[in-house]
Amino acid sequence: KQARNCKKIVEDLLNFARTSSPAKENQDIHAVIEEVIGFVRHHSNLENIQIRTNFTSDMPTALIDEKKIKQVLINLLMNAIHAVTPKGTINIATRLNDTGSRVKVVVSDTGRGIAKKDLPRIFDPFFTTKPTGEGTGLGLSICKQLVTMMGGEIGVKSDLGAGSTFTFTVRLS
């Protein structure tokens, strides 16, 4: 178990240190999200956790690096799963931004939420609210790095006891 933890920490450090340019292609963002949900359902114990989607119909393709967006979504979903365990709901929604030039992906959960004092640091490298040995503090900083590299933005809103909502944007094709 400890060797797996070490392996995960080294992988996170290497991913954080790598700054390869994104290989952006036109992709169906809904298909990418559905694939990640399928992966997470297969590899996580979700007996009492519901994952719901609310996708905007007729969404144009997005100009994204599919592998990097999948990594962002997996990180956000795994954090949400840990926040709602043992029972809760995770919602994933898509919509166009106000100008219609970007896709907004919204991942919200009914978990325990994040303390206001922690919100300004949530995307800082090595910052974690998880107990020692359960998190490296690199997941959200990697998410921010990847989304930014693709020309997008990521943010969070949260209240203790009321869950969290992470929103990121990517460009349309």
N, C-alpha and C positions, 0 to 999 in steps of 0.2 A: 504494500500500500504506500509506504513512504517513497519507494522508488518511482511509482507512478506519479506521486505528488511532485517529486523532483523533476521528472520528465516534463510535466505540465508547466512548471515554473520556467524551465529552460526554454520550452517552446514559446511561452508568452514573452519572455525576454527577447528571444530572437525575432519574433514577429514585431515586437515594439521597435526594435533597432533597425529592421529592414524598411527601406523607404523606396521600394520599387514603384515605378510609375504605373498608374492603373491602366489596364487594357480595356478601355471602355468600348462597349458595343450596344446596339439597340436591343433591349430585352423586354419581355413581358414581366413587369415587376410582380404581378399577381402569381404567375407561374413560379417565380423564384421564391416568393413567400410560401406558397403551398408546398414546394419541395422541402424547404427548411422545416416547416411544421411537421411534415411526414418524417423527416430525419429525427427531430426532437421527440416526437411521439414514440418512435421505434427505440430510441436510446434512453428514455427517461421513464420513470414510474409516474404516470399521470392518472392513476386510478380515480382520484377525487379532484382533479384539476381539469377545468374546461378551457379549451382554446377556441375562441370565436373569431370569425372574420367578418368585416364589413367593407367590402371593396367597392370603390366607385366604378360604375359601369362605363364602358367605352373609354377606358384609360389608354392614352397613347403609350407607345413604348418609351422606355427610359434609357438614357445613355449612361450605362453603369458598367463597372467591372463586376461580373456575376459572382466570382469567388470572394471578392472583398465584401460585397453586400451580404452574401450568405454568412460570412464571418460576423458581420455586424448584427445580423438578425439572430444568429445562434447565441451570441453573447447576451443580447437583450432578452431573448426568450429564456435562457438558462437563469439569468438573474431574476426574471419574473417568476419562474418556477420555484426558485429558492425562497422568494419573498412570500408566495402564496401557500407554500407547503404547510400543512398536509391537505388543505382544501381551499379552493378558490377559483377565480376566473381570470383569464388573460384575453384581452381583446386586441386584435390587430386590424387597423383600418387604413385605407388609402383615400386620398382626395387630392385634388389639384390645389395649388396655392392661389392666392387672390388674383394674381396676374395670369394664371394658367400656364406658367412657364416651368413649373417644377411639380414633382410628385411629393406629397407629404406622406410619410409612413408613420403611423402612430401605434405604439405598443404600450398598452396600459394594463395594470393589474390591480387586484383587490387585496394586495398584500399589506404588510405592516408599514410601508412608507419609509421615507428618509427624513431624518431630523433637519430642520431648517439650517442649523449650524453647519451641517455636512454638505448641503447643496452646492455652495461655491467651490468645493474641492472635489466633487464627485468624478470629474474627468481628469483629475491630476494623476500622473503616474504613481503607482504604489500606494495610493490612498484606498483604503477599504474600510467598510463598516462590519465586515465579517470577522468572526473570531480567528485567532491565530491558527494557521494550518488549513483554513478553509478558503482562502482567497489571496491572490497576489496583488490585487489592486491595479492590474493591468488591463482587464477586460474593457472597461469603459473608456480608458485613455486610448486604447487601440481602436475602439469604435469611433471616437472623435477623430483620430488621425486618419482613418480610412475614409470616413465621410468627407472630411475636409479635402483630402487628396482628390476626391471626385468632384470637387467644387460645390459641395453641399454644406449643410449646417446640422448640428444636433443639439438638442436641449432637453431639459427635464423639468417637470413640475411634480411636487410631491408634498404630502402632509402625513405626519405620523398617524398611523391608524387608518389612513384613508387611501392607501395605495400610491402608486407612482405612474407617471405617464412620460414616456420618452418619445420625442418626435424628431425625425430626421428628414431632410429633403435631398432629392437628387434631381438632376436636370432631365427634361424631356429630350427626346431625340430631335 
